[in-house]
Amino acid sequence: MIFRFSLVADHPIPHTLIAHVRRLLARAASNLRERPVRAHDLDAYTWCGELVGSAQIDRAYPSDIMPDLTELTRPAQSSNSHSSTDLSAPHFPSMAPPAARSCVCDNSTAIHSFDPDALTDESIAPANSCSPSSATDLYVQLRALSQCANVNCAWLSGELAQYGPRAIITDVDATFITTEVIEMLAQHAGSYELVQDITRQAMSGEMDFRQSLNARVATLSGLPRQVFDDILHDIRPTSGADQLVHAVHQRDGYFGLVSGGFDEIVGPLAQRFQIDAFLANHLEIHQGKLTGRVTGPVVDAEAKVAALLRWCSHWGIRPEQVVCVGDGANDLPMMAAAGAGIAFCGKPLVTRYADAAVNIPRLDAVAALLGWDLSDDD
């Protein structure tokens, strides 16, 4: 089965790490091909090869975060209620297979204060000290080595490895754009600190998203609708967002945005970036002012999964051909339902369970992890 393993960093990737990755992959794979990935101001490498048997890794998403997919195939407007999903950390088992404990970098501080010269043959457990018995074990070793050098990595298998995704769907706030829109609105309403604290609890899985959304929106009551113009003027797309969208479209793929934010902002943003589909909440407005309530179905974790399935049906593709990207706990079910999920500068809970994690605040790093070269026009 075909697999792809990729590395990306915003600093030079140590040659020692590349050598160790090459050695581990060469032992396990056949027809191994290696090349640098062309990316702007990023260092990236990708390997593609074949494993005897399955190249699929054991995904870490706990089954209890997955909503009932039969319910989610209904049209979004057919119901104004979704069951809540408890994403609190205590219910999650540990993802790391036993091999992770014996194949780690001896220099535990390297992630936070990286010294390129610190990653040596002596600082990493020898490759033959814990030979991988499965694709999962192999990825655990590779990920541990990469983390020692503060390098991001990803493992893809099957169609995703060979052809790349047919679609990418991302969260909006703190993923496609650099800020949380509701916090920007709260600054105008004078409730910034309160809203920021509630947002932190929701994105970390400490509070139900629906409950947190209603609590935050209530603080916006009385704001004039013209505030959206100010927000749209101040919003900054995440670096590399335009390049990632262009890279998908250049490969005849689709790009979607799903947001627990608001379509008064996401709609114009989607039009600006030529996004193929988007979903967001709608703020109720009466006589030109926000009422402090959301109207219509709430875009929560289940609604994001429903959008993924609905868009796949419309685009004529399968969820396994999609990569989902996000930073908050309510993005985890969407990631689990897709072919691969990438935590983007994610909360600890999300980084722990996603298939891969990017800690570089650049969305073109996602393209690099897919093994996509970015042209000079991107």
JOGILIN-V533660 format. One record per residue. RES is the residue in three letters. PHI is phi as a letter, one per 40 degrees, with the letter a starting at -180 (* if undefined). Layout:
res	phi
RES	PHI
RES	PHI
//
This chain:
res	phi
MET	*
ILE	c
PHE	b
ARG	b
PHE	b
SER	b
LEU	b
VAL	a
ALA	a
ASP	c
HIS	a
PRO	d
ILE	c
PRO	d
HIS	c
THR	c
LEU	c
ILE	d
ALA	c
HIS	c
VAL	c
ARG	d
ARG	c
LEU	c
LEU	c
ALA	c
ARG	c
ALA	c
ALA	b
SER	b
ASN	f
LEU	c
ARG	b
GLU	b
ARG	a
PRO	c
VAL	b
ARG	c
ALA	a
HIS	c
ASP	f
LEU	b
ASP	b
ALA	a
TYR	b
THR	b
TRP	b
CYS	b
GLY	a
GLU	b
LEU	b
VAL	c
GLY	g
SER	c
ALA	b
GLN	c
ILE	c
ASP	c
ARG	c
ALA	c
TYR	c
PRO	c
SER	c
ASP	c
ILE	c
MET	c
PRO	c
ASP	c
LEU	c
THR	c
GLU	c
LEU	c
THR	c
ARG	c
PRO	d
ALA	c
GLN	c
SER	c
SER	a
ASN	b
SER	b
HIS	b
SER	c
SER	c
THR	b
ASP	c
LEU	b
SER	c
ALA	d
PRO	d
HIS	c
PHE	c
PRO	c
SER	c
MET	c
ALA	c
PRO	c
PRO	d
ALA	c
ALA	c
ARG	c
SER	b
CYS	b
VAL	b
CYS	c
ASP	c
ASN	c
SER	c
THR	c
ALA	c
ILE	c
HIS	c
SER	b
PHE	c
ASP	b
PRO	d
ASP	c
ALA	c
LEU	c
THR	b
ASP	d
GLU	c
SER	c
ILE	b
ALA	d
PRO	d
ALA	c
ASN	c
SER	c
CYS	a
SER	c
PRO	c
SER	b
SER	a
ALA	c
THR	c
ASP	c
LEU	c
TYR	c
VAL	d
GLN	c
LEU	c
ARG	c
ALA	c
LEU	c
SER	c
GLN	c
CYS	c
ALA	b
ASN	f
VAL	b
ASN	c
CYS	a
ALA	a
TRP	b
LEU	b
SER	b
GLY	g
GLU	c
LEU	c
ALA	c
GLN	c
TYR	b
GLY	g
PRO	c
ARG	c
ALA	a
ILE	b
ILE	b
THR	b
ASP	c
VAL	b
ASP	c
ALA	g
THR	b
PHE	c
ILE	b
THR	c
THR	b
GLU	c
VAL	d
ILE	c
GLU	c
MET	c
LEU	c
ALA	c
GLN	c
HIS	c
ALA	c
GLY	g
SER	b
TYR	d
GLU	c
LEU	c
VAL	c
GLN	c
ASP	c
ILE	c
THR	c
ARG	d
GLN	c
ALA	c
MET	c
SER	c
GLY	g
GLU	c
MET	a
ASP	d
PHE	c
ARG	d
GLN	c
SER	c
LEU	c
ASN	c
ALA	c
ARG	c
VAL	c
ALA	d
THR	c
LEU	c
SER	d
GLY	g
LEU	c
PRO	c
ARG	c
GLN	c
VAL	c
PHE	c
ASP	c
ASP	c
ILE	c
LEU	c
HIS	c
ASP	c
ILE	c
ARG	b
PRO	c
THR	c
SER	d
GLY	g
ALA	c
ASP	c
GLN	c
LEU	c
VAL	c
HIS	c
ALA	c
VAL	c
HIS	c
GLN	c
ARG	b
ASP	g
GLY	b
TYR	b
PHE	b
GLY	b
LEU	b
VAL	b
SER	a
GLY	c
GLY	c
PHE	b
ASP	c
GLU	c
ILE	b
VAL	c
GLY	d
PRO	c
LEU	c
ALA	c
GLN	c
ARG	c
PHE	c
GLN	f
ILE	c
ASP	c
ALA	a
PHE	a
LEU	a
ALA	a
ASN	c
HIS	b
LEU	c
GLU	c
ILE	b
HIS	b
GLN	f
GLY	g
LYS	b
LEU	c
THR	c
GLY	g
ARG	b
VAL	c
THR	b
GLY	g
PRO	c
VAL	c
VAL	c
ASP	b
ALA	d
GLU	c
ALA	c
LYS	c
VAL	c
ALA	c
ALA	c
LEU	d
LEU	c
ARG	c
TRP	c
CYS	d
SER	c
HIS	c
TRP	c
GLY	g
ILE	b
ARG	b
PRO	d
GLU	c
GLN	c
VAL	b
VAL	b
CYS	b
VAL	b
GLY	a
ASP	b
GLY	b
ALA	c
ASN	c
ASP	c
LEU	c
PRO	c
MET	c
MET	c
ALA	c
ALA	c
ALA	c
GLY	c
ALA	a
GLY	b
ILE	b
ALA	c
PHE	b
CYS	f
GLY	c
LYS	c
PRO	d
LEU	c
VAL	c
THR	c
ARG	c
TYR	b
ALA	c
ASP	c
ALA	a
ALA	b
VAL	b
ASN	b
ILE	c
PRO	c
ARG	a
LEU	c
ASP	c
ALA	c
VAL	c
ALA	c
ALA	c
LEU	c
LEU	c
GLY	g
TRP	c
ASP	c
LEU	c
SER	c
ASP	c
ASP	c
ASP	c
//
